[in-house]
Amino acid sequence: MTLTIYGIAHCDTVKRARAWLAEHGVEATFHDFKKSGVPAEALDAWIATLGWERLLNRQGTTWRKLDDAAKAAVTDAASARALMLAQPSVIRRPVVRWRDGSLTVGFDADDWLRRL
């Protein structure tokens, strides 16, 4: 299984994560949400493994720009999933599927080094 990093190319955290992987000689496939969308089946696996609360970025610009009704409507995994598919920028980034099949969200150099 190849290492896959999911995110948005212009996201600063994704840029740092991809640069870190390159510096450590790690080949990774990059899946850009803006160009290729969010793979629904993968999102289901992320929610099941990581939890929708952990995936939903409530500190980001996209979340802050949502109206109060849209924010209030996110109450469970199904409503969070629908929002993440419609607005991929609300997904905390990067989501990484490691070679062993495990998943992480966010960039933590120490954790990543242990995973290599």
N, C-alpha and C positions, 0 to 999 in steps of 0.2 A: 504494500500500500504506500502511495506517495504522500508526502506532507502537503497539505493544502491550506492556504491562508485565504480567508474570506474577509472582504472589507471594501473600502472605497479608496481608490488610488490617491486621492488628494487629502485623505485623512492623515494628520501628523503622526498619530500613533501607529497607523499602518505603515507609513513611510519608515519610521524608526524600526519597527519590527522587521520589515523586509530588508532594510540595510543591515540589521543585526544578523539575520540569517545569512545574508551574502558574505558578511565579514567572517562568519564561522564556517563558510564553505558548504552551507546546507542548501541543496536544491529544493525548491518548493514551487508548486503550482499556485498561481494567484487567480482568485475568482473575484472579479469586480462587480459589486452589487449594482452599480450605476449602468454598466454596460451589459451585464448578463442576467440581472435580476437576482432575486433570492430563490434558491432551489427549495421548493416547498417541502419535499421529502427530507432534505437536510435540515431545514428549519424545525420540522417535527422531531427529528432526532436530537437537535440541540435543546429544544424545550424539554424533552423527556429526560435528557442527561443533565443539563445545566440549570434548568428551571427558567421560566419566562421572566421572573423578577430580575434575575441576574443578567439576562440578555437585553432587557429593555433599558436604554440609556435615558434616564430622566434628567440628566444634567446637560444634555446636548442641545444645540440650537434648534434642531427639528422639533424636539419635544416642547421646548419653551415656546415655539411659534404656534403650536396647536391651540385651538380654542379650548376653553374650560370644559365644554361638553365632550369633546373628543378625548381629553385626558381622563375625565370621570368615567367614560365608557370602558376604559381598560381596567377590568376587574378580575380577569381570570386568563388562563392559558389561551382559550379560544379567541377572546377579544384582543389579547396581545399579539397573537399570531396574525390575525387579520390586519392589524395596524402595521406590523413588521413587513408583511408582504406588500402592503400599499405604500409604506414609507420606509424603505430599507435603511435610511439614515438614522432611524431610532434604534437600530441594533448596535449594542456596544461592540467595539472593534478592537483588534481583529479577533475573529473566531478562527481557531486553528484545529484542524483534524490532523493529529500526529500519526506517524507511521504505524504505531501500535493500535490505532483506532480510537484512542482517547481524544477528548475534546477539552479545549481551554478557551477562555474569552479574556481579552485584554493582553497587554504585553508586560511580562515580568521576566527580565533577563536572567535572574538567578534560577527561577523555575525552569525556564527554557533550557538553560545550560545543563541542568540535571536531566532533562528529557532527552538530550542528545546523547 
